[in-house]
Amino acid sequence: MSMKPKTLTYLNVSVIGYFLLLWILSSLEVKAWIVSFLTELFTIPFMIAIPILLILGGKVLLTGKRPAGLVISFVGLAVLAGLILTSILG
């Protein structure tokens, strides 16, 4: 399965943005019920999407097409994956 680099970039940025928003809401200690509901609803699907997007993005980047947006979002997603993994294991 192959995706367009622009589509992968948008998906990567949306996953990064979601977890960044969760971090901001957590640091501000927002405890609204809707935030908790949306967190429960979207966190696991986005965590499942991270390795899939990394594999697809790596495949596109290895084929020779290297748009700057995809490279930056791929690196950001890899850093996010590392941060999530270390927070789960550590």
C-alpha positions as CSV (number, residue, x, y, z in Angstrom):
1,M,0.0,0.0,0.0
2,S,1.4,3.4,-0.9
3,M,0.1,6.8,0.0
4,K,0.9,10.3,-1.4
5,P,3.5,12.2,0.6
6,K,1.1,15.0,1.2
7,T,-1.5,12.7,2.7
8,L,1.2,11.1,5.0
9,T,2.4,14.6,6.0
10,Y,-1.2,15.6,7.0
11,L,-1.7,12.4,9.0
12,N,1.7,12.7,10.8
13,V,1.0,16.3,11.7
14,S,-2.5,15.4,13.0
15,V,-1.1,12.6,15.2
16,I,1.7,14.9,16.5
17,G,-0.8,17.7,17.1
18,Y,-3.2,15.4,19.0
19,F,-0.5,14.3,21.5
20,L,0.8,17.8,21.8
21,L,-2.7,19.0,22.7
22,L,-3.0,16.2,25.2
23,W,0.3,17.2,26.8
24,I,-0.8,20.9,26.9
25,L,-4.1,20.0,28.5
26,S,-2.4,17.8,31.0
27,S,0.1,20.4,32.0
28,L,-2.7,23.0,32.4
29,E,-4.6,20.4,34.5
30,V,-7.8,20.7,32.5
31,K,-10.2,18.2,33.9
32,A,-13.3,18.7,31.8
33,W,-15.4,15.6,31.1
34,I,-15.3,16.1,27.3
35,V,-11.5,16.2,27.3
36,S,-11.5,12.9,29.2
37,F,-14.0,11.4,26.9
38,L,-12.2,12.4,23.7
39,T,-8.9,11.2,25.2
40,E,-10.3,7.8,25.8
41,L,-11.9,7.7,22.4
42,F,-8.9,8.7,20.3
43,T,-5.7,7.8,22.1
44,I,-5.5,4.1,21.3
45,P,-6.3,4.5,17.6
46,F,-3.7,7.2,17.3
47,M,-1.1,5.0,19.1
48,I,-1.9,2.1,16.7
49,A,-1.5,4.6,13.8
50,I,2.0,5.7,14.8
51,P,3.9,2.5,13.8
52,I,1.8,2.2,10.6
53,L,2.5,5.8,9.6
54,L,6.2,5.3,10.4
55,I,6.4,2.2,8.2
56,L,4.5,3.9,5.3
57,G,6.5,7.1,5.7
58,G,9.8,5.2,5.7
59,K,8.8,3.4,2.6
60,V,8.0,6.6,0.8
61,L,11.2,8.3,2.0
62,L,13.3,5.3,0.8
63,T,11.8,5.4,-2.7
64,G,13.6,8.6,-3.4
65,K,10.8,11.2,-3.0
66,R,11.7,13.3,0.0
67,P,9.5,16.4,0.3
68,A,10.6,18.6,3.2
69,G,7.2,18.5,4.9
70,L,7.2,14.7,5.0
71,V,10.7,14.5,6.3
72,I,10.0,16.9,9.1
73,S,6.7,15.3,10.1
74,F,8.4,11.8,9.9
75,V,11.2,12.9,12.2
76,G,8.6,14.5,14.6
77,L,6.5,11.3,14.6
78,A,9.6,9.2,15.3
79,V,10.5,11.5,18.2
80,L,6.9,11.3,19.5
81,A,7.0,7.5,19.2
82,G,10.3,7.4,21.2
83,L,8.8,9.7,23.9
84,I,5.7,7.6,24.2
85,L,7.7,4.4,24.4
86,T,10.0,5.7,27.1
87,S,7.1,7.0,29.1
88,I,5.3,3.6,28.9
89,L,8.5,1.6,29.7
90,G,10.0,4.0,32.2
